[in-house]
Amino acid sequence: MELIVQKFGGTSLSDAQSRGYVLRHIIREFKLGKRVVVVVSAMGRSGEPYATDSLLELVRSNGNALPGRERDMLLSCGELISATVLCSLLHAEGISAVALTGGQAGILTDDHYGSARILEIQCERMLRHLAEHQVVIVTGFQGMTRSGEITTLGRGGSDTSATALGAALKAGVVDIYTDVDGILTADPRWVSNARPLKTVSYEEISNMAHNGAKVIHPRAVEVAMKAGIPVRVRSTFSEGEGTLVTHAELLKSQGVWYDKTVTGLAHVRDVTQLAVTQVEGPADLQLRIFRAMASHAISVDFINVMPTGVHYTVSGHDASKAVALLRELGFEPRVRERCAKVSVIGGGMNGEPGVMAVIVEALTNSGIPILQSADSNTTIWVLISEEGLATALQALHTAFGLHLAPDRGH
């Protein structure tokens, strides 16, 4: 019997109508004779009573001094509510189901509360329930230490739970259900003619996720890629197949690879560019700057190191702290706020001449200066002013024919 893992996000579980769609997807696979493992997130989004952000706000409004162990105990409650509600709904439909916490499902983690890493998954209990023809519902985002303490996996943890369970159980596929119909060529809130993709490689979606696309967490993609488990990103609210994510080589071997140079665009807003330039500066200028950022847990990006200084970016919420640290070191940085990082991503980009020329031409013709750039084998990044973001995304989407070219697929 084929085993399938289905993961449902908070918006898919937020109300009775949405949960009705969730039930249909589970029951469809169960009646096809598959062994079904369901991973659930907490219901709803920030402001709704059981959402993770709402639980965090409860802590903030009550002293904000809860230790990490107890914070993880609280945050695990949202998924527990989702799992038990879904279990009740399945039983009402005559489908035998069991709800398990992450720990009960055998997900063992380290003890880094709030950002725990999975060490191993002991599958015996899940396999026992599956052999009894039960749907196994597992609370996502959480696990347990070897000493029995509840842990949470950090942002996107339910996606990681799903692909890790898929790998451990040797699932045929992991379906990530969300509120969009698969992976699109760009964020449809910014690009009106963004189109769904039938297939993408692990490398491409990992780059899209790392660079701002919200459909799946990059750590989950990395787990799936290492195990070679195919992932489908699908809409809870339709029967569409969504987007298949797997190895590029497998797609090519099956004849479903449309060799497009650029697959899609991603972006990150609220970025601040910092530039420190001193012709006669200290020999260890770069070391002092980046050591100061690291010691205060400030993540840096878009790094250009030169003999006379450095250019780099930080998130907007870290900008004031970063500037203060630089001034404490005796530097006076040039600060450019409200920037956006735009990523042009494609598995066919490596070795293909002219990609940067297309980017520069599209942005120049749109009157958008490039403030900084960088590249890798599958991605070119440009930093621009945030006020030009919508124009830039639309111009690049058009320039690379993402609105016209056929999807990868038959």
N, C-alpha and C positions, 0 to 999 in steps of 0.2 A: 504493500500500500504506500503510495506516495505521501510524503509529509510536506505540509506547507505551513509557513509562518506568516501570519497576518498581523500588521501593526496598525493601530488606529490612533490618530492624534486627538488632541483636546477638542478641536472644532467638530470632529466626527462624532463625539460623544456628548456634546453640550446640551442637547435637547431631545425630546422624545422622537421627533421626526427624523433627526439625524441618526439616532440610535436604531431606528427602523431600517435605514439603509445598511448600517453595520450588520444587523442581524441577517439581512438578505445575503450579504457577501459570505458570512460565516456558514450559513445553512446551505448555500449553493455548493461550496467546496466539500462540506461534510456529506451531502447527499450524493456527491460524485464518488464517494468512497475514500476520500483522502483523510489522513490523520491531520488534525488541525490544532495548531498552537496559536493562540491570540495574545498579542502584547498590547497593553493599553497605557495611554498617558492619562494625566489628570484631566477632568472635564473642564472645558471652556478655556477662556483667556482671562487676563488680568481684570479684576473687578468682579468676576463671577465667583461664587462662594467657595468652590472646591479647587480652583486653579492654583498652580504652584505659586504664581506671583501674588495671589491673594493671601496665601499662607505666609509668604515672606513679609507681606505688609503687616500681617498680624504680629509678627515678631518685632518689626520696626516700631510699631505703635505701642509696644509693651516693653520698652526698655532697650530693645535691640542689643541685648547682652547674652543671648542664648548660646551656650557652647556648641561646638560643631556636632558632637554626638547627639545632643537633644534636638538640634536643628534638623538633622537628617531624620530623626524619629518623626518630627512634625511633617516634613516635606513628603515623607512616604505615604501619608494619609490620602492624598489626592488620588493616587493610582489605586489604592486599596478600595476606595469608594467606587471608582470606575469598574474595577474587576468584579466586585460583588453585585453591582447593579446589572452588569451584562450577564453574569451568571444566572441571576434571577430571570432575566428576559429569555434566555435560552431554555431554561427549565419550563417556562410558561409555554414555549413552542414545542415541548416534548423532546428537546435535545438535552441529553445528559452532559453536564459540564462541571468542572471543578475550578475554583479560583485559588491561585497560589501566589504568595509573596515572592519577591525575587529570591530571598533566602530559601524558602520552601521549595522553589524550583531548582535549587542547587547552584545558584549564581554566587560564587565565592569571590570576594574582592579584598584589596588591601584596606588599610584603615585611614586613608586620606578622605576624611569627611567632606562632603560637598563636591568632590571630584575624584571619587574612587575609581580604580582600574580593576577590570575583571582579571582574576588570576586563573580560574578554571570554572567549568560548569559540570556539575555532577548530574547526569541526566536520568538516573535510575527511577526517581519518583515520577517524573513526567512520562517516561516510557511505560511505566506501569499503568498510569491512567489512560494513556493512549491505547494500550492493549485492551483496555476495558471499554473501548469505543466512546470515550469521553472527549469533549472539547476541553483543552487545557488553556485556561486564561491566566496569564502571568502579568503581574504588575511591572511595568517598564520602569526605567530610570533608577532602579535600586538593586541592591544585593545584600550580602551579609559577610562579615569577617569570619575567620575561622573560630573566633571566640564568641560568636553569636550576636555581634552588634550590627544594627541596621546601618547601611551606607547608601548614599545617592551618588550617581555617576556624573553629575554636572549637566549643563545645557545640552540638549539633544540626546540625553541619556536613553530615552525610550527607543530611538532609532538604533542605538548601539546595542541595547538589550536584544532587539529583534534580530539583527544580523549575527550577533554572537550566539544566540540560541539556534539560528539557522545553521551556523557552522558546526556547532556542537552536535546537533541532531541530524546533520547531513540532509537538510531539507532540499527539496527539488527547486524551491524558489522562496524568496522572501518578498512579500507584497507590502509596500509602505503606502498606506492610504492617507490621503490628505485632502485639502479643499480645492486643489487645482488638478486639471486633467493631465498629469504627467509633468515632464520637464519641458519648459518652453525655451525658445531661442533668446529670450530676454524677459525681464519682469514686465508683465502686461500692464501694470499700473503706470509704467513709464514709456512703454513702446506699444502703441495701439495695435500694430499688426504682428506682434510676437506670435510665433507658431509652435505647436507641439512637436517634439521630436520622438520618433518611434524607437530609436536606439541611440545610446551613447556609451562610450567606454568608461570603465572605472576611473581612469586617469582624468578624463574630461570632466566628469561630474564631481570628482574630488576637487579639482581646481575651481569649478563653479561654486561649490559649497564653501571652500576656503575663502573665496573672494566675494561673498555676499549673498549668493543664492540660498534661499531658505528651505528648499524642498526636502533636503536630507542632510543630516549632520556628517561632516567629513570623516569623523572617527568611525562612524558606521560603515561608510564606503570602504575605508581601509581594512576593516575586519572582513567584509564580504570579499574584497579583492584578494586578500591573503588566502582565504578559504576557497575561492573560486565559486562562490554561491551567487547565482544570478539574482538580481533585485529588480522588481518592477515598482515604479512610482505611479500610483493610480489615484483616481478620484473616488472618494467614498460615494459620491452622489451620481455616479453613472456606471454603466457596465463596460466602459472602454478599457482596453488593454493597457493604456498609459504608455510609459517609457521603459524599455528594457535596458538595464545596465549590466554589462558583462565585459569580458576581456575583448579588446580590439581584435586580437588574432582570431578569436572564435567567431566574431561577427563577419570578418573577412572570409573565413573558411566556409561559412554558411551562405555566402553570397548576399548578405544583407548590409554590406558596408558601402555607403555612398561617400566617396572620397572627397569630402568637402574640406577646404582649407580651414575655414572658421565654422565652428559649431554653434557658438552662442556668446552672449555678453553677460557679465555680472558687474555689480558695482557696490561700493561702500560709501556711505555719506558721513558727514561730520568728521572730517579728517583735518588735522592741523599740520602744516609743514613748518619745520624748524630748520633754520640754516645758521651755522656758525662758521664764520670765515675770519681767519687772522693770519696775515702773511708772515708775521713774526711771532706766531703763537708758540706755545710750549710743544716740545717734541712728542709728548704723550697726550696731546689734546684729545685725539679720538678715544684713547683708552679711558681718560678721565670722564668724558661725556657718557660713553656707553656703560661704564661701570656705575655711574650715578643713576642712570635710568634703571639698570638691572637691580640695584640695591633697593630701589623704591618700587619695584614690581611694575614698572611702566613698560609696556610692550612697544617696540619700535618696528617700523616697516619702511619700505621704499628707501633703503639706505644707499647713499652715494658717498663714498669716502675719497677725499682728495688730499694732496699734501698740505694744503692750507686750511683744511676744515672738513666739515661734514654737512650733508643735507639729509634729513630723514623726516618721517611723519609719525605722529601719535594720534590716538583717538581724541575727539574733542573733549571728552570728560577728563582726560589726563593732561590736557594742554597747559593749564595754569600751573599745575604742580611741576611739569617738566620745565617750563620757563623759569620758575622760581629756583629750581635746582641749578640750571645753567647760570643764572645770575649769581648764585652762591659760589659757583666756581670761578667767577670773574669774567664770564662771557656775556655779551649782549647779543642774543639771537635775533635774527630777522624772522618774524612770525607771520604766517599767512593762514588765517582761519577760514572755516567753512569751505574746505576743499572736498573733492570727491575722487575716489580711486575707481577707474573704469578698467575692467579686464576684458580683453579680447581672447577667446579660448578656442582652440581647435587642435585635434590630433593630427591633422594634415599640415600643420603650420611648419613643423621642423624641416629646415632646408628649403622651404618654399620662398623664392625671392619676391620682393615687392609688397609683403604684407604691411610693413611699417609705412611704406609709401602711401598705401591706401588709407591707413589711419590718419597720417599727417594731412593728406589732401582733404579727407572728409571733414576733419576738425578745422583746418585752415579756411576752407570754403564756408564753414558755418561761423567763422569769427571767434573760435574758441582756442585760446593759447594753451599749449602743453607746458605745464610747469615742471614736470619731471617724468621720466620714463624708465622702464626696466623690462627685461624679457627672460623667458626660459624656453625650453623645447616646445611647450604647448600653450604658452600664454604670453601676451604682451600687455603690460600695465601702463596706463597713463594717468597722471594726476592733473586735474583741471579744477577750475572754480566751480563750486556746487551750483551756482546760479545757472550755469550752462549745461547741467547734467541731462535734462530731458532732451535738449537739442542735440547734444553729443551722442546719446544712446540711439536716437532715431536716425541720425546721420550715419553712424557706423553700421547700424542694422541694415540700412538701405545700401550702403557702399559695398557690403559683403554679400548682398543678395539674399539675406536670411529670410526676407519676406516672400521670396519668389522661388528659390531653389528647392527641389524636392527633398523630403526627409530621407534620412538613411532608412532603407527598407525596400521591400519588393515594389 
